[in-house]
Amino acid sequence: MAEAFRGEFYQKVDAKARVSIPAPFRRVLEAGDAGVGSSRPRVVMVYGGKPGQKYVECYSMAEMAVMEGKIRRLAPGTPQRKLLERNYITLSQTVEVDDDGRLVLPAKVRERIGLTDAGEACFAGALDTFQIWLRENYDAEMAAQEEIDLDLPEGADLLSLLPHDEA
């Protein structure tokens, strides 16, 4: 099983739109880019997605290859394939991590997350991918999520939401 992107990290974005990738995320990116033809790790930043989405979804090269394979299995020209191609292929950009562990956030990425100048970003792990948010948007979203009631019985464990392993 591959390493996962986990945790949340707040990182400063400088006036040139450079931001340091958290070290644990760099390790996952390096593992997901091994042998794919680059000496530096790369990340695919998807700024497509749902209208109003306030973050970009980021993939290692290996995870994006899995996504591309799934898209390729759809019949060419179908509405589903066109939608996925537009949002995950066309509206994405591959960015190389520099020797200092930083990347430059492309203009379309900055536009998607609402970063107009230097500021603070949040890197949020999501297992096979990670998200980059503008810090204040992330904090507001996390506060809103805490208000959502999952209709669990009182005292129920969150792990009860997971599928049960067959014996």
VENBEL-V384719 format. One record per residue. RES is the residue in one letter. SS is DSSP state (H for helix, E for strand, L for the rest). PHI is phi in degrees with one decimal (* if undefined). Layout:
[[RES/SS/PHI] [RES/SS/PHI]]
This chain:
[[M/L/*] [A/L/-71.6] [E/L/-63.0] [A/L/-110.3] [F/E/-80.5] [R/L/-140.3] [G/L/100.1] [E/E/-131.4] [F/E/-136.7] [Y/E/-96.2] [Q/E/-132.3] [K/E/-75.2] [V/E/-108.9] [D/L/-83.6] [A/L/-64.3] [K/L/-94.1] [A/L/67.4] [R/E/-90.7] [V/E/-142.9] [S/E/-80.3] [I/L/-82.4] [P/L/-54.2] [A/H/-52.4] [P/H/-61.6] [F/H/-71.0] [R/H/-60.2] [R/H/-61.7] [V/H/-66.2] [L/H/-62.4] [E/H/-60.4] [A/H/-65.8] [G/H/-82.2] [D/L/-120.0] [A/L/-62.3] [G/L/72.0] [V/L/-96.7] [G/L/102.8] [S/L/-137.0] [S/L/-79.8] [R/L/-110.7] [P/L/-65.7] [R/E/-126.0] [V/E/-133.8] [V/E/-98.8] [M/E/-102.1] [V/E/-99.3] [Y/L/-104.5] [G/L/-77.4] [G/L/113.3] [K/L/-66.6] [P/L/-56.8] [G/L/84.1] [Q/L/-62.1] [K/L/-103.3] [Y/E/-140.9] [V/E/-110.1] [E/E/-95.4] [C/E/-118.8] [Y/E/-122.5] [S/E/-70.1] [M/H/-62.0] [A/H/-65.0] [E/H/-67.8] [M/H/-67.6] [A/H/-61.7] [V/H/-63.0] [M/H/-60.5] [E/H/-60.9] [G/H/-61.5] [K/H/-66.1] [I/H/-65.8] [R/H/-63.0] [R/L/-73.4] [L/L/-78.6] [A/L/-62.6] [P/L/-57.5] [G/L/85.9] [T/L/-73.1] [P/H/-57.4] [Q/H/-63.3] [R/H/-65.9] [K/H/-58.9] [L/H/-62.7] [L/H/-66.4] [E/H/-60.8] [R/H/-63.3] [N/H/-81.3] [Y/H/-110.1] [I/H/-110.9] [T/H/-64.5] [L/L/-92.7] [S/E/-146.1] [Q/E/-147.9] [T/E/-90.1] [V/E/-124.7] [E/E/-91.8] [V/L/-80.2] [D/L/-80.2] [D/L/-63.9] [D/L/-94.6] [G/L/79.5] [R/E/-110.3] [L/E/-137.0] [V/E/-98.8] [L/L/-75.6] [P/L/-61.6] [A/H/-54.4] [K/H/-64.7] [V/H/-69.4] [R/H/-60.0] [E/H/-62.7] [R/H/-61.7] [I/H/-88.0] [G/L/85.7] [L/L/-90.6] [T/L/-101.9] [D/L/-151.6] [A/L/-58.6] [G/E/-172.7] [E/E/-129.9] [A/E/-110.5] [C/E/-117.2] [F/E/-97.2] [A/E/-119.1] [G/E/-71.5] [A/E/-143.3] [L/E/67.3] [D/L/-83.6] [T/E/-136.6] [F/E/-137.5] [Q/E/-114.8] [I/E/-117.5] [W/E/-121.9] [L/E/-73.0] [R/H/-51.2] [E/H/-64.4] [N/H/-67.9] [Y/H/-63.2] [D/H/-59.5] [A/H/-65.4] [E/H/-65.3] [M/H/-64.7] [A/H/-64.6] [A/H/-66.5] [Q/H/-64.0] [E/H/-64.0] [E/L/-83.1] [I/L/-75.9] [D/L/-95.1] [L/L/-83.9] [D/L/57.1] [L/L/-79.2] [P/L/-59.3] [E/L/-54.9] [G/L/83.9] [A/L/-69.0] [D/L/-85.7] [L/H/-55.5] [L/H/-64.1] [S/H/-68.0] [L/H/-75.8] [L/L/-76.9] [P/L/-64.5] [H/L/-82.6] [D/L/-70.6] [E/L/-77.3] [A/L/-83.2]]
